[in-house]
Amino acid sequence: MRAIGMILAGGNSNRMGDLTLKRAASAMPVGGCYRSIDFPLSNMSNSGIRKIAVVTQFNSRSLHDHLSSPKWWNLGQKQGGLFTFTPSQSHENSFWYRGTADSIYQNLTFLKRSNEPYVVIASGNAVYKMDYQDALNHHIDTEADITIVAKEMPQDVDVHDFGIMELDENGRLLEFEEKPLEPQSNIISTGIYIMQRVLLIKLLDTIIKEARYDFVKDIVIRYRKKLKVMAYKYDGYWQPVNSVRSYFDANMDFLRKDIREMFTKEFPYIETKPKDEPPAKYNPGSSAQDVIIGSGSIINGAIQHSVIFRRVFTGEQSFIKNSVIMEGCFVGNNCMVENVIMDKEVVLSDGKRLIGSPDNPMIVSKGTVV
């Protein structure tokens, strides 16, 4: 594919509450074995993009650890490579990233030293499976300056937290409004953009000199009438990971056979950094119904409609339902857990009850002892 990739993974979502206090949103565990960033990273690799930069900033330690070996995504250095960038002080610049455009501009050398004519830019916190080559072909065929991957949402879905696009009959962008109070359309931006590398460098040089730092506001919206901005409509599964509710929904969707097998059994697969753990162990008297259970877990109680990550222990007579239990948690005997997101390494003592709302799951912060 004649493009390089840039994944913007530096943001920290306030809407995710305690879940992103100690990790980047792009490092959120999903589906029992994945991280959020695995999806755009695998999509780029599967689409033939061999040179990818991941731009990080907030709480990036676990994200860097996860990306430490690019071989899992078939991104060896001889073919291009996987690069991780963080803000760095220099004589010319002492700022952290001041916005999405600035995060790319501070790593402009990556763009200038590349030879590919196009750039695919994606956010690092969404769950989906997509061939970017189809979007690039659309970009070339329509002779667009910028192509935005858009999705038409059902009429009953609340879209006020997304970028809302209004298009003409040919799919050209007319208006773009970021998180409007009263959306005028149900077509949203997925945060995926395609454009020529040289044009991106030119636009960044222009806006940064004017103290403009946001990609959407200062490039897409500001230049929407001057440049030809087109939409490529994507009609597949796409779930953002930008709030507690959306994160919970993304995990629960993995309990659907069609969604789960799309990522795990339909080629090309979504890849991740593997962990060498023994299979999950189900002791006598345990039961599991409609669940995903990670390797290394030991199950004694009953679990229903839940996602359990690796190395989780559940005690005798415990009951877990409609919950997400992350790596290394310990649930004691005779416990009740329902509608809960339990972060890593939580210890729940014997006899405790944690009951959240189906519409507003309870969050138990990382390392909490109850």
Secondary structure, DSSP 8 states (H G I E B T S, - for coil): --EEEEEEE----GGGGGGGSSS-GGG-EETTTEETTHHHHHHHHHTT--EEEEEE-TT-HHHHHHTS-GGGGT--TTT-EEEEE-----SS------SHHHHHHTTHHHHHT---SEEEEEESSEEE---HHHHHHHHHHTT-SEEEEEEE--TTS--TTSEEEEE-TTSBEEEEEES-SS-S-SEEEEEEEEEEHHHHHHHHHHHHHTT---HIIIIIITTTTTS-EEEEE--S-EEE-SSHHHHHHHHHHTTSHHHHHHHHTSSS------------EE-TT-EEEEEEE-TT-EE-SEEEEEEE-TT-EE-TT-EEES-EE-TT-EE-TT-EEESEEE-TT-EE-TT-EEE-BTTB-EEE-TT-B-
